[in-house]
C-alpha cells in the first residue's frame, strides 16, 4: 500500500538532507559495503544495489538528488524506485546509520 501522506510528512521525501553520522564506520569492498554503528555495535551488510543507494545518498547528501541519480542508473519504475529508496533511508535512520538533517542543521554546516 502506497503512503498517501503529503511529501513533507514522509521520511525520505523530496528535499530531505542526509548525512552519515561520525559514529558510523563504512567499509566498501568491490560492489558491497558494510556499515557499523560504533555506538550500538549494529552492522549492516549491503548488496550491490544497497551499496549504490548508500553511495549516492552519501555523495549527494540529499534524498532527492540521490533518487535522480539512481533513476539514471536503474531501468525501473520511478515510483517503485522512490518507494525502495524511502524504505532504505528509513531503515538506515532507525539503525543510526544515517541522519536526517533539520533545516537548522543544514545552515550550521554551511
PAVO-96743 format. One record per residue: x, y, z of N, C-alpha, C, O in turn; residue number from 1. Coordinates in steps of 0.001 Angstrom, whole numbers. Example, Ala and Ser with C-alpha at 12.3 -4.5 7.8 and 13.67 -1.06 7.14 Angstrom:
((13190 -5690 7800) (12300 -4500 7800) (13200 -3300 7800) (14236 -3319 8465) 1);
((12850 -2250 7080) (13670 -1060 7140) (12900 30 7870) (13409 1138 8039) 2);
//
This chain:
((847 -1180 0) (0 0 0) (892 1242 0) (1832 1340 789) 1);
((601 2152 -856) (1416 3360 -1028) (1067 4401 24) (-103 4598 351) 2);
((2084 5061 550) (1924 6129 1533) (1329 7342 832) (1922 7863 -113) 3);
((174 7794 1280) (-513 8919 640) (-393 10217 1435) (-1051 11201 1099) 4);
((434 10240 2482) (627 11475 3234) (1333 12496 2357) (2024 12119 1411) 5);
((1173 13783 2653) (1905 14806 1897) (3397 14570 2019) (3864 14055 3034) 6);
((4159 14947 982) (5598 14720 958) (6308 15244 2183) (7257 14617 2654) 7);
((5875 16385 2720) (6579 16976 3851) (6525 16099 5090) (7357 16265 5983) 8);
((5560 15155 5182) (5463 14296 6354) (6098 12931 6131) (6166 12131 7064) 9);
((6554 12647 4940) (7162 11355 4627) (8657 11420 4870) (9299 12408 4515) 10);
((9221 10378 5472) (10657 10294 5640) (11243 9989 4276) (10697 9182 3524) 11);
((12338 10626 3961) (12941 10415 2657) (12244 11198 1568) (12442 10926 384) 12);
((11435 12161 1948) (10686 12939 964) (11611 13879 204) (12769 14070 573) 13);
((11078 14457 -856) (11850 15386 -1680) (12533 16435 -813) (11929 16986 107) 14);
((13776 16699 -1111) (14495 17765 -444) (15114 17390 883) (15886 18173 1436) 15);
((14798 16199 1424) (15392 15797 2690) (16896 15690 2547) (17405 15068 1614) 16);
((17600 16303 3483) (19061 16247 3515) (19474 15158 4485) (18832 14963 5517) 17);
((20536 14451 4162) (21009 13346 4989) (22521 13404 5135) (23224 14034 4345) 18);
((22999 12720 6177) (24439 12565 6339) (24701 11291 7129) (23840 10794 7855) 19);
((25910 10781 6967) (26349 9624 7732) (26952 10156 9031) (27878 10966 8994) 20);
((26441 9711 10174) (26964 10203 11451) (28434 9817 11652) (28928 8862 11053) 21);
((29105 10568 12494) (30515 10301 12786) (30738 8943 13434) (31823 8373 13313) 22);
((29725 8414 14122) (29878 7130 14813) (29620 5925 13902) (29494 4801 14388) 23);
((29541 6148 12598) (29312 5053 11654) (30579 4817 10845) (31117 5726 10214) 24);
((31036 3573 10881) (32192 3149 10104) (31678 2526 8814) (30776 1689 8839) 25);
((32253 2935 7687) (31843 2429 6375) (33027 1710 5748) (34103 2289 5600) 26);
((32828 446 5381) (33867 -326 4710) (33309 -830 3376) (32384 -1642 3335) 27);
((33893 -330 2297) (33454 -742 971) (34428 -1764 405) (35644 -1620 531) 28);
((33876 -2798 -220) (34677 -3811 -896) (33991 -4156 -2207) (32838 -4588 -2215) 29);
((34686 -3970 -3295) (34128 -4234 -4622) (32759 -3572 -4762) (32653 -2346 -4728) 30);
((31709 -4386 -4922) (30362 -3858 -5130) (29500 -3941 -3878) (28284 -3765 -3951) 31);
((30119 -4208 -2731) (29366 -4334 -1494) (29920 -3394 -440) (30992 -2811 -600) 32);
((29160 -3260 645) (29518 -2309 1682) (29017 -2836 3030) (27966 -3472 3109) 33);
((29784 -2562 4080) (29359 -2882 5438) (29339 -1585 6233) (30296 -811 6209) 34);
((28236 -1361 6936) (28077 -193 7789) (28064 -667 9231) (27363 -1624 9563) 35);
((28831 -11 10093) (28897 -377 11501) (28622 849 12359) (29339 1847 12284) 36);
((27573 762 13176) (27270 1801 14149) (28134 1504 15371) (27875 542 16093) 37);
((29149 2315 15605) (30091 2075 16695) (29450 2262 18069) (29957 1725 19055) 38);
((28358 3004 18158) (27682 3212 19433) (26842 2000 19837) (26868 1583 20995) 39);
((26103 1442 18890) (25210 318 19194) (25803 -1031 18800) (25265 -2075 19167) 40);
((26898 -1017 18063) (27549 -2214 17523) (26669 -2941 16509) (26910 -4110 16208) 41);
((25656 -2261 15981) (24819 -2819 14917) (25561 -2678 13598) (26127 -1624 13306) 42);
((25557 -3740 12804) (26160 -3630 11477) (25190 -4126 10428) (24309 -4943 10696) 43);
((25377 -3609 9230) (24505 -3944 8118) (25353 -4154 6880) (26114 -3273 6481) 44);
((25221 -5315 6279) (25892 -5591 5018) (24966 -5239 3866) (23797 -5627 3859) 45);
((25485 -4510 2901) (24684 -4089 1756) (25119 -4832 502) (26313 -5004 259) 46);
((24159 -5268 -288) (24463 -5871 -1578) (24783 -4765 -2587) (24890 -3597 -2215) 47);
((24933 -5126 -3836) (25334 -4162 -4857) (24353 -2993 -4987) (24771 -1837 -5050) 48);
((23055 -3290 -5027) (22092 -2190 -5188) (21993 -1348 -3924) (21852 -129 -4016) 49);
((22062 -1964 -2747) (22065 -1207 -1497) (23293 -319 -1383) (23216 817 -915) 50);
((24435 -860 -1823) (25668 -76 -1813) (25539 1122 -2737) (25979 2221 -2400) 51);
((24937 914 -3899) (24766 2036 -4845) (23862 3110 -4258) (24145 4301 -4383) 52);
((22762 2686 -3611) (21865 3652 -2979) (22601 4420 -1884) (22512 5645 -1815) 53);
((23329 3699 -1027) (24052 4339 68) (25111 5302 -462) (25259 6412 47) 54);
((25840 4875 -1477) (26883 5719 -2062) (26290 7004 -2618) (26852 8081 -2418) 55);
((25163 6907 -3311) (24512 8102 -3868) (23990 9011 -2764) (24105 10232 -2868) 56);
((23420 8441 -1711) (22939 9256 -591) (24089 9999 69) (23977 11184 383) 57);
((25188 9299 274) (26349 9905 929) (26976 10976 42) (27362 12040 527) 58);
((27077 10695 -1250) (27666 11644 -2192) (26801 12892 -2318) (27303 14014 -2262) 59);
((25510 12687 -2486) (24591 13795 -2749) (24212 14557 -1481) (24017 15772 -1520) 60);
((24109 13849 -360) (23647 14492 860) (22179 14863 808) (21689 15598 1665) 61);
((21475 14354 -196) (20068 14684 -409) (19354 13466 -969) (19835 12824 -1902) 62);
((18200 13156 -388) (17422 12023 -872) (16995 12258 -2322) (17075 11350 -3150) 63);
((16545 13463 -2625) (16052 13759 -3976) (17167 13694 -5020) (16968 13140 -6102) 64);
((18316 14244 -4712) (19435 14209 -5666) (19894 12766 -5873) (20197 12362 -6995) 65);
((19943 11992 -4787) (20308 10575 -4908) (19282 9832 -5758) (19644 9011 -6601) 66);
((18012 10121 -5536) (16938 9489 -6313) (17103 9777 -7807) (17005 8866 -8629) 67);
((17350 11022 -8152) (17518 11379 -9567) (18722 10661 -10176) (18653 10202 -11316) 68);
((19813 10561 -9436) (20998 9853 -9932) (20695 8371 -10121) (21127 7772 -11106) 69);
((19963 7781 -9194) (19629 6356 -9293) (18675 6087 -10453) (18728 5018 -11061) 70);
((17802 7045 -10766) (16906 6898 -11920) (17697 6781 -13218) (17252 6131 -14164) 71);
((18868 7409 -13261) (19723 7337 -14442) (20421 5983 -14565) (20823 5580 -15657) 72);
((20562 5286 -13439) (21301 4022 -13407) (20394 2821 -13615) (20728 1905 -14367) 73);
((19232 2826 -12942) (18353 1660 -12941) (17158 1866 -13860) (16518 2918 -13845) 74);
((16872 858 -14649) (15729 874 -15563) (14533 234 -14854) (14136 -889 -15163) 75);
((13969 977 -13897) (12813 509 -13135) (11791 1634 -13070) (12094 2789 -13369) 76);
((10581 1276 -12675) (9527 2261 -12483) (9979 3294 -11452) (10443 2931 -10371) 77);
((9847 4569 -11781) (10337 5641 -10906) (9642 5636 -9544) (10285 5896 -8526) 78);
((8347 5346 -9512) (7628 5290 -8230) (8153 4141 -7371) (8313 4278 -6158) 79);
((8415 3018 -8012) (8966 1872 -7268) (10345 2208 -6711) (10647 1878 -5564) 80);
((11175 2854 -7504) (12498 3238 -7039) (12407 4219 -5876) (13146 4095 -4899) 81);
((11509 5188 -5977) (11340 6154 -4878) (10912 5429 -3601) (11445 5701 -2525) 82);
((9955 4512 -3716) (9498 3754 -2547) (10640 2952 -1935) (10816 2947 -717) 83);
((11410 2279 -2774) (12546 1479 -2290) (13565 2367 -1580) (14064 2007 -513) 84);
((13873 3510 -2158) (14845 4419 -1568) (14327 4966 -244) (15090 5065 717) 85);
((13057 5322 -173) (12485 5830 1073) (12534 4774 2172) (12875 5086 3313) 86);
((12200 3534 1843) (12277 2450 2837) (13718 2230 3291) (13971 1989 4472) 87);
((14657 2316 2353) (16075 2152 2656) (16548 3251 3613) (17227 2966 4599) 88);
((16195 4491 3326) (16561 5619 4190) (15969 5437 5578) (16653 5669 6575) 89);
((14709 5024 5660) (14059 4814 6954) (14779 3735 7756) (14982 3891 8960) 90);
((15166 2648 7101) (15878 1561 7772) (17225 2043 8300) (17577 1769 9448) 91);
((17977 2759 7470) (19278 3268 7899) (19116 4234 9070) (19900 4202 10019) 92);
((18114 5078 9001) (17886 6041 10072) (17513 5337 11378) (18026 5697 12438) 93);
((16631 4344 11315) (16230 3593 12516) (17430 2949 13200) (17467 2846 14426) 94);
((18406 2518 12416) (19587 1831 12968) (20720 2796 13311) (21799 2365 13718) 95);
((20484 4084 13150) (21507 5070 13476) (22646 5116 12472) (23741 5582 12787) 96);
((22388 4632 11260) (23416 4596 10221) (23329 5791 9280) (24219 5998 8455) 97);
((22269 6572 9398) (22053 7749 8566) (21240 8736 9393) (20362 8330 10155) 98);
((21520 10013 9253) (20777 11055 9961) (20045 11925 8960) (20587 12302 7920) 99);
((18800 12237 9295) (18040 13214 8532) (18365 14564 9141) (18311 14721 10361) 100);
((18696 15529 8322) (19066 16852 8812) (17859 17769 8846) (17068 17808 7903) 101);
((17726 18491 9915) (16710 19527 10027) (17239 20763 9301) (18451 20900 9139) 102);
((16361 21661 8863) (16854 22876 8175) (17890 23636 8991) (18818 24203 8414) 103);
((17761 23666 10321) (18746 24371 11148) (20102 23682 11076) (21133 24353 11120) 104);
((20123 22326 10964) (21364 21568 10837) (22065 21908 9538) (23293 21977 9491) 105);
((21289 22121 8477) (21861 22432 7167) (22577 23778 7190) (23661 23916 6623) 106);
((21978 24760 7838) (22593 26088 7895) (23897 26068 8677) (24844 26765 8312) 107);
((23963 25272 9756) (25167 25193 10561) (26339 24643 9763) (27485 25025 10001) 108);
((26059 23740 8808) (27106 23115 8028) (27656 23995 6905) (28667 23655 6290) 109);
((26995 25124 6637) (27413 26000 5529) (28554 26893 5926) (29026 27689 5114) 110);
//
